[in-house]
Amino acid sequence: MDKLYGYSGSILEVNLTSGKIEKVPVSPSDAKNFVGGRGLGMKILWDKVKEPGMDPFAPENPIMFMPGPMTGYPFASSSRTCVVTKSPRTSPVHSTYKHASTVSYANMGGFIGPEIRFAGYDGIVVTGKASKPVYIKIENDDVEICDASAFWGMRTDEFDIEFHESLGDNRFQSCYIGPAGENMVPMACVMNTAARAAGRGGTGAVMGSKNLKAIAVKGTRFPEVADHKKYLELLDLTRNKFRDDPMTAWWRSNGTAGALTMISEASREAVKNFREGTFTDVSLIGAEAARAKAWQRDFACYACPLACKKSGVIQKGIYAGLVHDGPEYETGTMYGSNLLISNLEGLLKEIYAGDDYGVDIISTGNAIGFLMEAYEKGYIDKNFVDGIDLTWGNVRAVLDMLQKITYREGVGDLAGQGVKKLAEKVGRDSHKFAIHVKGHELAAHNVHVNPGMGISYVSSNRGACHLNGANPQEQNSTAMVDSLGLCLFAAGSYGENGLENIITMITGHSYTTEEYMKAGERVFNLEKMFNYREGFTREDDVLPDRFFEEPLTIGTEKGAVLDRKEFEELLTTYYTDRGWDPITSRPTDEKLESLGLEFAME
C-alpha cells in the first residue's frame, strides 16, 4: 500500500538547542507495528535513546506528544494524547547506570491531541534545551520557537488565560507546565485546559528541563481514511451504541467520583497512607456530596459523550467562591481519604492547588501521606517538616506542603523526589509504608484484597500504574487503546471487534483480533526491553511490605492481607504467560522474535 491512510505521515521534530525544526516522515512499518500514541512514541524513544543510563534531564532525552490514529476523528472519546519520555521518577534496586530509569508514558484528554492531528502531524518530538523560557507555536506548516519569559513563573490557571489572550485566537489548543515543572520537581505534570493532565511519571519536569513552558497548536487539515463509506457506517453505529449504553449515563452523572463510595465499601480504597481500604467518611466527599454542594457543570473532552469532568464552585467557608474541577476518584482519594480529609471544601481547594502548581496529585498525595504517618509515629518531628503540623486531616498542612514541594523549599525538595527517597532519609522501618513500585507511587487503589491490582502495579512498565491491567491480555489491550488515541473509559463500550474494525477502516490494514492484540503485546514488550536494558529485573517488581504484613482493621474485609508466597506464585505465572524468564523477567528471544523485535535483543 503506497498511501499511508489514517496518518498525516509526518512527525514534527523541534530541537530547542539548535532551533532546528523539521518534518520527519512516519515509517509505514512503524505505523503498522506500533500504531501511534504510546506505541509509536515508545518506538521513537527506543530509536533516539540508543544507550541505557541517559539522564532524563539531559537535552538529548526526547519528550513526545503523541496522539493516535483515532485521535481527532469524531468517534466517541477519541481525544487522547500520550506524553512519552524517559522517566525522572523511577530507579532500579541495582543498576550499573547512575541515571537508570524506566520509560514514562502519561495520557491526557482534552483538545490538544486532535489539534496536533489537524495541524498535519502524527506527533511532536522535542529535544534539546532552550537558553531561555520558550513556547512552540504551531499553525499547520508554520512553526515557531517563541519567547516565553513573560509567562515563566505563572501557575497554570493564570497562564491558561493570559497565554491564550496573547495568541489572539481562541482556536489554538495548548499544553503547558506550572511552576513545579519549571523547577524540575520530579512529580511535575503536563497540563491542558487548567485541569486535564498528563499526570504521572514526571513529564512536566522533563519539559521544564528544556525551558519549554508550552506548546500551542492550531490546524485546518486531517488525514484521509482508507474506506470512507465504512467510516460513515461505523460512525453512525458507534454513536447509537454510546447513546443507548447505560455506562454513558453513569459517567455523565457521576464522573470518576462515583467510584469513591463503591470502592471504599469494597475495602479497596487508599486510606491513611494505604493502611486501610475503607474510609468511614467517604460519603462527605463523593459524587453525591459534590453534586449537592459544588458541581454546576459537566463537561467533556473532544468528541466525548461521557462528559466525566465536573466543575463547580465552593459555596461556603474560607475557600468560598473558588471555581475548579473535582473531585475525581484519584484526586478525591489521594488528597482526601488517603490523608483522612473529609472536608469537601478543603479537598476541592487542595485539588485546585495541585493543578495550579502543575503537580501529580497521586504522587504528592502519597508523599504527604508518608510524611503524615512518619510524623504520627515519631520518626520525624516538626523541625523535619519545617514546622508544619502534619497531622491527619489537616488541610492547611497539605496546602503548605504542596507549596514547599512546588518551589523545592525545605522538606519540599526531598518530598518532591518521592516516597522512596523520603524513606531512605527517614530510615528505621519506614520503607515498609513507603508506597511505591520502582520509585513511582501507587495510585488510589489498595491491594490488601486485590492481588490483581498488585500484579498491575508491579508489572507496569512506567512504575506503579492502576491502569496497566492484571494480566497480559488486559495489558496488551490497554497498550493498544493508548496507542489508538482513545480514552480507556470508553473502550469497553465499542463492543467486540469494534476497535479492530475502526482501525482497519481508518488505515486500510487488516487488523484481526489476533493482529490487534499482537500489536499491543509488541508495544508492551518493547517498553519492557527498554527497562530491562536500564537494569530493571524481577527484583524490582515488588509491592511494599505493608500489604503483606499489616491486615486491614476496619471495613467489610477486616483482617485481610496479601499472602506473599501466593503473590509471588501469581507473578511467576504472569511472567510465564508473557513468555518472559521468571527469574530475570526478561522477554525470551523467542518471544521477541515472534513480535518482530529482533532489534531489541542484546
DOMARDO-122435 format. One record per residue (C-alpha): residue number from 0; x, y, z. Coordinates in steps of 0.1 Angstrom, whole numbers, plus 5000, padded with zeros to 4 digits. Example, Ala and Ser with C-alpha at 12.3 -4.5 7.8 and 13.67 -1.06 7.14 Angstrom:
BEGIN
(0,(5123,4955,5078))
(1,(5137,4989,5071))
REM end
This chain:
BEGIN
(0,(5000,5000,5000))
(1,(5015,5033,4989))
(2,(4993,5057,5007))
(3,(4995,5059,5045))
(4,(4958,5062,5053))
(5,(4948,5075,5087))
(6,(4981,5093,5093))
(7,(4994,5127,5083))
(8,(5026,5109,5076))
(9,(5049,5133,5094))
(10,(5063,5138,5129))
(11,(5072,5173,5138))
(12,(5107,5174,5154))
(13,(5119,5205,5173))
(14,(5154,5209,5187))
(15,(5154,5237,5212))
(16,(5192,5239,5214))
(17,(5198,5244,5177))
(18,(5165,5258,5168))
(19,(5161,5232,5140))
(20,(5125,5224,5130))
(21,(5118,5196,5106))
(22,(5091,5173,5095))
(23,(5102,5137,5096))
(24,(5083,5110,5077))
(25,(5065,5083,5096))
(26,(5078,5049,5087))
(27,(5049,5028,5073))
(28,(5062,4997,5091))
(29,(5064,5016,5124))
(30,(5028,5029,5119))
(31,(5016,4993,5112))
(32,(5036,4977,5140))
(33,(5034,5004,5168))
(34,(5002,5022,5157))
(35,(5006,5056,5172))
(36,(5003,5073,5206))
(37,(5020,5053,5233))
(38,(5033,5027,5209))
(39,(5048,5049,5182))
(40,(5062,5071,5210))
(41,(5079,5041,5225))
(42,(5095,5031,5192))
(43,(5108,5067,5187))
(44,(5122,5067,5222))
(45,(5140,5034,5216))
(46,(5155,5048,5183))
(47,(5166,5080,5199))
(48,(5179,5068,5233))
(49,(5204,5043,5219))
(50,(5223,5036,5251))
(51,(5210,5030,5287))
(52,(5216,5053,5316))
(53,(5208,5087,5299))
(54,(5199,5114,5324))
(55,(5162,5121,5320))
(56,(5170,5158,5323))
(57,(5197,5156,5296))
(58,(5188,5178,5265))
(59,(5190,5146,5244))
(60,(5161,5130,5261))
(61,(5131,5135,5239))
(62,(5097,5144,5252))
(63,(5070,5134,5228))
(64,(5033,5145,5224))
(65,(5017,5116,5206))
(66,(4981,5113,5195))
(67,(4970,5081,5178))
(68,(4953,5073,5145))
(69,(4918,5075,5161))
(70,(4926,5109,5177))
(71,(4906,5137,5161))
(72,(4881,5116,5142))
(73,(4846,5121,5157))
(74,(4844,5087,5173))
(75,(4834,5087,5210))
(76,(4862,5097,5233))
(77,(4889,5099,5206))
(78,(4907,5127,5223))
(79,(4938,5112,5239))
(80,(4975,5121,5237))
(81,(5004,5102,5252))
(82,(5033,5121,5265))
(83,(5063,5098,5262))
(84,(5098,5102,5276))
(85,(5124,5087,5298))
(86,(5112,5089,5334))
(87,(5128,5111,5361))
(88,(5107,5092,5387))
(89,(5119,5056,5387))
(90,(5151,5037,5396))
(91,(5160,5001,5400))
(92,(5173,4983,5430))
(93,(5206,4976,5412))
(94,(5220,4991,5380))
(95,(5253,5000,5366))
(96,(5239,5033,5355))
(97,(5235,5064,5378))
(98,(5205,5076,5359))
(99,(5188,5043,5351))
(100,(5150,5048,5349))
(101,(5120,5034,5331))
(102,(5100,5046,5301))
(103,(5074,5072,5311))
(104,(5040,5075,5293))
(105,(5013,5098,5306))
(106,(4979,5100,5290))
(107,(4957,5131,5287))
(108,(4924,5141,5271))
(109,(4911,5175,5263))
(110,(4917,5190,5229))
(111,(4954,5192,5223))
(112,(4958,5158,5206))
(113,(4931,5164,5179))
(114,(4946,5198,5172))
(115,(4981,5182,5166))
(116,(4964,5160,5141))
(117,(4945,5189,5125))
(118,(4978,5207,5121))
(119,(4991,5178,5100))
(120,(5013,5158,5124))
(121,(5012,5124,5139))
(122,(5032,5136,5169))
(123,(5056,5162,5182))
(124,(5091,5153,5193))
(125,(5111,5179,5213))
(126,(5148,5176,5221))
(127,(5175,5200,5233))
(128,(5173,5228,5258))
(129,(5165,5264,5251))
(130,(5187,5291,5265))
(131,(5156,5309,5280))
(132,(5120,5301,5285))
(133,(5102,5294,5253))
(134,(5070,5280,5238))
(135,(5064,5263,5205))
(136,(5037,5278,5183))
(137,(5023,5256,5155))
(138,(4998,5266,5128))
(139,(4999,5239,5101))
(140,(5033,5242,5084))
(141,(5042,5275,5102))
(142,(5062,5265,5133))
(143,(5080,5290,5156))
(144,(5100,5288,5188))
(145,(5088,5319,5208))
(146,(5100,5337,5239))
(147,(5080,5327,5270))
(148,(5099,5347,5295))
(149,(5068,5368,5303))
(150,(5049,5336,5313))
(151,(5077,5319,5333))
(152,(5066,5315,5369))
(153,(5029,5316,5362))
(154,(5007,5290,5377))
(155,(4985,5271,5353))
(156,(4952,5288,5359))
(157,(4966,5323,5353))
(158,(4988,5311,5324))
(159,(4959,5294,5306))
(160,(4940,5327,5304))
(161,(4969,5351,5297))
(162,(4987,5328,5272))
(163,(4956,5323,5251))
(164,(4948,5360,5251))
(165,(4983,5367,5239))
(166,(4979,5343,5210))
(167,(4949,5364,5198))
(168,(4930,5334,5185))
(169,(4909,5311,5206))
(170,(4913,5283,5181))
(171,(4947,5275,5195))
(172,(4949,5245,5218))
(173,(4978,5241,5242))
(174,(4996,5221,5269))
(175,(5019,5236,5294))
(176,(5037,5233,5328))
(177,(5032,5252,5360))
(178,(5060,5263,5385))
(179,(5066,5227,5396))
(180,(5076,5218,5361))
(181,(5097,5249,5357))
(182,(5115,5240,5390))
(183,(5120,5204,5376))
(184,(5102,5188,5405))
(185,(5102,5151,5395))
(186,(5064,5149,5404))
(187,(5055,5177,5379))
(188,(5030,5170,5352))
(189,(5019,5185,5318))
(190,(4986,5203,5320))
(191,(4960,5215,5295))
(192,(4928,5235,5300))
(193,(4940,5241,5336))
(194,(4925,5208,5348))
(195,(4934,5179,5325))
(196,(4968,5164,5330))
(197,(4994,5140,5317))
(198,(4999,5135,5354))
(199,(5022,5106,5360))
(200,(5059,5099,5356))
(201,(5074,5134,5358))
(202,(5067,5145,5322))
(203,(5064,5182,5334))
(204,(5098,5181,5349))
(205,(5113,5169,5316))
(206,(5095,5197,5298))
(207,(5109,5222,5324))
(208,(5144,5208,5320))
(209,(5142,5220,5284))
(210,(5129,5255,5294))
(211,(5098,5247,5274))
(212,(5067,5264,5290))
(213,(5041,5254,5265))
(214,(5031,5242,5231))
(215,(5002,5259,5212))
(216,(4987,5243,5181))
(217,(4961,5252,5155))
(218,(4954,5233,5123))
(219,(4930,5230,5094))
(220,(4938,5196,5079))
(221,(4931,5160,5086))
(222,(4942,5126,5072))
(223,(4920,5106,5048))
(224,(4906,5073,5059))
(225,(4910,5042,5038))
(226,(4873,5034,5035))
(227,(4851,5064,5037))
(228,(4818,5045,5032))
(229,(4827,5022,5061))
(230,(4838,5052,5081))
(231,(4803,5067,5079))
(232,(4787,5034,5088))
(233,(4809,5028,5118))
(234,(4805,5064,5130))
(235,(4767,5060,5130))
(236,(4769,5026,5146))
(237,(4791,5038,5175))
(238,(4771,5069,5181))
(239,(4739,5049,5186))
(240,(4758,5024,5207))
(241,(4771,5051,5231))
(242,(4737,5068,5232))
(243,(4720,5037,5244))
(244,(4748,5024,5267))
(245,(4739,5028,5304))
(246,(4776,5034,5312))
(247,(4774,5066,5292))
(248,(4747,5079,5315))
(249,(4766,5067,5346))
(250,(4798,5085,5336))
(251,(4779,5117,5327))
(252,(4761,5117,5361))
(253,(4789,5107,5384))
(254,(4823,5111,5367))
(255,(4850,5091,5383))
(256,(4840,5104,5417))
(257,(4811,5079,5415))
(258,(4836,5052,5424))
(259,(4847,5068,5457))
(260,(4819,5052,5478))
(261,(4818,5020,5458))
(262,(4855,5012,5461))
(263,(4856,5022,5498))
(264,(4827,4999,5506))
(265,(4848,4971,5488))
(266,(4878,4979,5511))
(267,(4899,4987,5480))
(268,(4904,5024,5485))
(269,(4937,5041,5496))
(270,(4930,5053,5532))
(271,(4955,5066,5557))
(272,(4986,5060,5535))
(273,(4971,5027,5524))
(274,(4969,5014,5559))
(275,(4932,5008,5554))
(276,(4908,5002,5525))
(277,(4876,5018,5539))
(278,(4871,5055,5545))
(279,(4842,5059,5570))
(280,(4836,5095,5559))
(281,(4836,5088,5522))
(282,(4800,5100,5517))
(283,(4812,5135,5526))
(284,(4835,5138,5496))
(285,(4819,5115,5470))
(286,(4798,5123,5439))
(287,(4765,5128,5457))
(288,(4781,5153,5481))
(289,(4799,5171,5453))
(290,(4768,5173,5431))
(291,(4748,5188,5460))
(292,(4774,5212,5473))
(293,(4797,5222,5444))
(294,(4792,5208,5409))
(295,(4775,5231,5385))
(296,(4787,5219,5351))
(297,(4796,5186,5334))
(298,(4820,5190,5305))
(299,(4837,5167,5281))
(300,(4869,5162,5261))
(301,(4869,5163,5223))
(302,(4840,5142,5208))
(303,(4832,5125,5241))
(304,(4796,5117,5252))
(305,(4807,5106,5287))
(306,(4814,5142,5300))
(307,(4831,5128,5331))
(308,(4848,5161,5341))
(309,(4829,5181,5367))
(310,(4833,5217,5376))
(311,(4818,5238,5404))
(312,(4823,5265,5429))
(313,(4829,5262,5467))
(314,(4798,5276,5483))
(315,(4810,5283,5519))
(316,(4839,5286,5543))
(317,(4873,5302,5538))
(318,(4876,5290,5503))
(319,(4841,5302,5491))
(320,(4840,5314,5456))
(321,(4868,5292,5443))
(322,(4859,5277,5409))
(323,(4876,5244,5398))
(324,(4871,5208,5389))
(325,(4868,5177,5410))
(326,(4868,5157,5430))
(327,(4876,5127,5407))
(328,(4883,5093,5421))
(329,(4921,5096,5422))
(330,(4922,5132,5434))
(331,(4894,5126,5459))
(332,(4912,5096,5473))
(333,(4948,5108,5473))
(334,(4940,5143,5487))
(335,(4910,5131,5506))
(336,(4907,5096,5522))
(337,(4944,5088,5520))
(338,(4950,5119,5542))
(339,(4918,5114,5562))
(340,(4904,5146,5549))
(341,(4866,5146,5547))
(342,(4861,5184,5544))
(343,(4848,5187,5508))
(344,(4856,5224,5506))
(345,(4892,5218,5518))
(346,(4896,5189,5494))
(347,(4885,5210,5465))
(348,(4910,5237,5475))
(349,(4938,5211,5476))
(350,(4929,5198,5441))
(351,(4928,5233,5428))
(352,(4962,5240,5443))
(353,(4977,5208,5429))
(354,(4965,5215,5394))
(355,(4975,5252,5397))
(356,(5011,5243,5406))
(357,(5012,5215,5380))
(358,(5019,5185,5402))
(359,(5010,5149,5400))
(360,(4982,5147,5426))
(361,(4986,5109,5430))
(362,(5023,5111,5439))
(363,(5021,5142,5460))
(364,(4992,5127,5479))
(365,(5014,5097,5486))
(366,(5044,5118,5497))
(367,(5023,5138,5521))
(368,(5006,5106,5534))
(369,(5040,5091,5541))
(370,(5052,5121,5560))
(371,(5019,5122,5580))
(372,(5025,5086,5591))
(373,(5061,5092,5599))
(374,(5052,5123,5619))
(375,(5024,5103,5637))
(376,(5049,5075,5646))
(377,(5075,5100,5658))
(378,(5100,5090,5631))
(379,(5102,5127,5622))
(380,(5094,5159,5641))
(381,(5082,5194,5633))
(382,(5118,5205,5625))
(383,(5120,5179,5598))
(384,(5088,5193,5582))
(385,(5097,5229,5586))
(386,(5073,5235,5615))
(387,(5042,5222,5597))
(388,(5016,5205,5619))
(389,(5015,5175,5596))
(390,(4986,5156,5613))
(391,(4960,5135,5596))
(392,(4931,5155,5582))
(393,(4949,5189,5582))
(394,(4940,5207,5550))
(395,(4963,5237,5558))
(396,(4992,5213,5563))
(397,(4986,5198,5529))
(398,(4984,5232,5512))
(399,(5017,5242,5529))
(400,(5034,5210,5518))
(401,(5022,5214,5482))
(402,(5038,5249,5481))
(403,(5070,5236,5495))
(404,(5071,5207,5470))
(405,(5064,5230,5441))
(406,(5091,5255,5449))
(407,(5116,5229,5463))
(408,(5116,5247,5497))
(409,(5130,5229,5528))
(410,(5114,5195,5532))
(411,(5096,5200,5499))
(412,(5128,5195,5479))
(413,(5131,5159,5493))
(414,(5093,5152,5493))
(415,(5092,5161,5456))
(416,(5117,5133,5449))
(417,(5091,5108,5461))
(418,(5084,5083,5489))
(419,(5114,5061,5480))
(420,(5138,5089,5486))
(421,(5119,5100,5517))
(422,(5122,5065,5533))
(423,(5159,5064,5526))
(424,(5162,5097,5546))
(425,(5138,5088,5574))
(426,(5152,5053,5579))
(427,(5141,5028,5605))
(428,(5114,5006,5590))
(429,(5098,5035,5571))
(430,(5104,5016,5538))
(431,(5075,4993,5548))
(432,(5050,5021,5544))
(433,(5067,5039,5515))
(434,(5040,5031,5490))
(435,(5058,5028,5456))
(436,(5070,5004,5429))
(437,(5103,5013,5413))
(438,(5101,5047,5429))
(439,(5067,5055,5413))
(440,(5039,5059,5439))
(441,(5008,5037,5438))
(442,(4975,5052,5426))
(443,(4944,5053,5447))
(444,(4936,5016,5448))
(445,(4945,4995,5478))
(446,(4956,4959,5472))
(447,(4951,4941,5506))
(448,(4921,4923,5490))
(449,(4930,4929,5453))
(450,(4961,4909,5442))
(451,(4952,4915,5405))
(452,(4958,4952,5411))
(453,(4990,4942,5428))
(454,(5001,4925,5396))
(455,(4991,4956,5377))
(456,(5013,4978,5399))
(457,(5044,4956,5399))
(458,(5044,4947,5362))
(459,(5036,4982,5348))
(460,(5064,4995,5326))
(461,(5062,5030,5340))
(462,(5063,5020,5376))
(463,(5031,5015,5397))
(464,(5001,5020,5374))
(465,(4965,5012,5382))
(466,(4955,5013,5345))
(467,(4981,4987,5335))
(468,(4959,4956,5337))
(469,(4960,4925,5359))
(470,(4972,4900,5332))
(471,(4989,4901,5297))
(472,(4956,4902,5278))
(473,(4944,4933,5297))
(474,(4978,4949,5294))
(475,(4981,4943,5256))
(476,(4946,4957,5251))
(477,(4953,4988,5272))
(478,(4986,4994,5253))
(479,(4965,4994,5221))
(480,(4939,5018,5234))
(481,(4967,5042,5245))
(482,(4982,5038,5211))
(483,(4950,5044,5192))
(484,(4944,5077,5210))
(485,(4912,5066,5226))
(486,(4900,5071,5262))
(487,(4902,5039,5283))
(488,(4869,5047,5299))
(489,(4851,5044,5266))
(490,(4870,5015,5251))
(491,(4848,4987,5265))
(492,(4816,5003,5251))
(493,(4828,4998,5215))
(494,(4819,4962,5218))
(495,(4835,4930,5204))
(496,(4858,4937,5175))
(497,(4846,4973,5174))
(498,(4881,4988,5177))
(499,(4896,4963,5153))
(500,(4870,4973,5127))
(501,(4876,5010,5132))
(502,(4914,5009,5129))
(503,(4911,4986,5099))
(504,(4887,5011,5083))
(505,(4910,5041,5091))
(506,(4943,5026,5080))
(507,(4934,5000,5054))
(508,(4955,4975,5072))
(509,(4935,4944,5082))
(510,(4936,4941,5120))
(511,(4922,4908,5130))
(512,(4917,4903,5168))
(513,(4949,4884,5168))
(514,(4969,4911,5150))
(515,(4953,4938,5171))
(516,(4963,4922,5203))
(517,(4998,4913,5190))
(518,(5004,4950,5182))
(519,(4996,4958,5219))
(520,(5019,4930,5230))
(521,(5047,4943,5208))
(522,(5044,4978,5224))
(523,(5044,4963,5259))
(524,(5074,4941,5252))
(525,(5095,4969,5237))
(526,(5088,4990,5268))
(527,(5099,4961,5289))
(528,(5131,4957,5270))
(529,(5139,4994,5274))
(530,(5135,4990,5311))
(531,(5155,4957,5312))
(532,(5183,4974,5293))
(533,(5183,5001,5321))
(534,(5187,4974,5347))
(535,(5152,4966,5359))
(536,(5146,4929,5367))
(537,(5122,4908,5388))
(538,(5137,4921,5420))
(539,(5122,4955,5411))
(540,(5087,4940,5407))
(541,(5077,4942,5444))
(542,(5049,4956,5464))
(543,(5055,4975,5497))
(544,(5057,4953,5528))
(545,(5025,4969,5543))
(546,(5002,4948,5521))
(547,(5017,4916,5533))
(548,(5023,4924,5570))
(549,(4995,4948,5582))
(550,(4960,4935,5579))
(551,(4931,4959,5574))
(552,(4914,4968,5608))
(553,(4881,4981,5596))
(554,(4855,4976,5568))
(555,(4839,4946,5551))
(556,(4873,4930,5546))
(557,(4887,4935,5581))
(558,(4917,4913,5587))
(559,(4926,4909,5550))
(560,(4962,4908,5540))
(561,(4981,4896,5509))
(562,(4999,4863,5512))
(563,(5035,4868,5500))
(564,(5040,4833,5487))
(565,(5008,4833,5468))
(566,(5015,4866,5453))
(567,(5050,4855,5441))
(568,(5033,4825,5425))
(569,(5009,4847,5407))
(570,(5038,4868,5395))
(571,(5057,4838,5382))
(572,(5026,4827,5364))
(573,(5023,4862,5349))
(574,(5059,4860,5336))
(575,(5054,4825,5321))
(576,(5022,4836,5304))
(577,(5041,4866,5290))
(578,(5069,4844,5276))
(579,(5094,4861,5300))
(580,(5121,4845,5320))
(581,(5105,4841,5355))
(582,(5139,4845,5372))
(583,(5151,4877,5355))
(584,(5117,4889,5339))
(585,(5135,4894,5306))
(586,(5113,4886,5275))
(587,(5128,4855,5258))
(588,(5144,4857,5224))
(589,(5116,4835,5210))
(590,(5090,4860,5223))
(591,(5109,4890,5209))
(592,(5114,4873,5175))
(593,(5076,4864,5173))
(594,(5068,4901,5178))
(595,(5094,4914,5152))
(596,(5115,4929,5180))
(597,(5148,4913,5170))
(598,(5164,4948,5171))
(599,(5158,4949,5208))
(600,(5177,4917,5215))
(601,(5210,4922,5232))
REM end
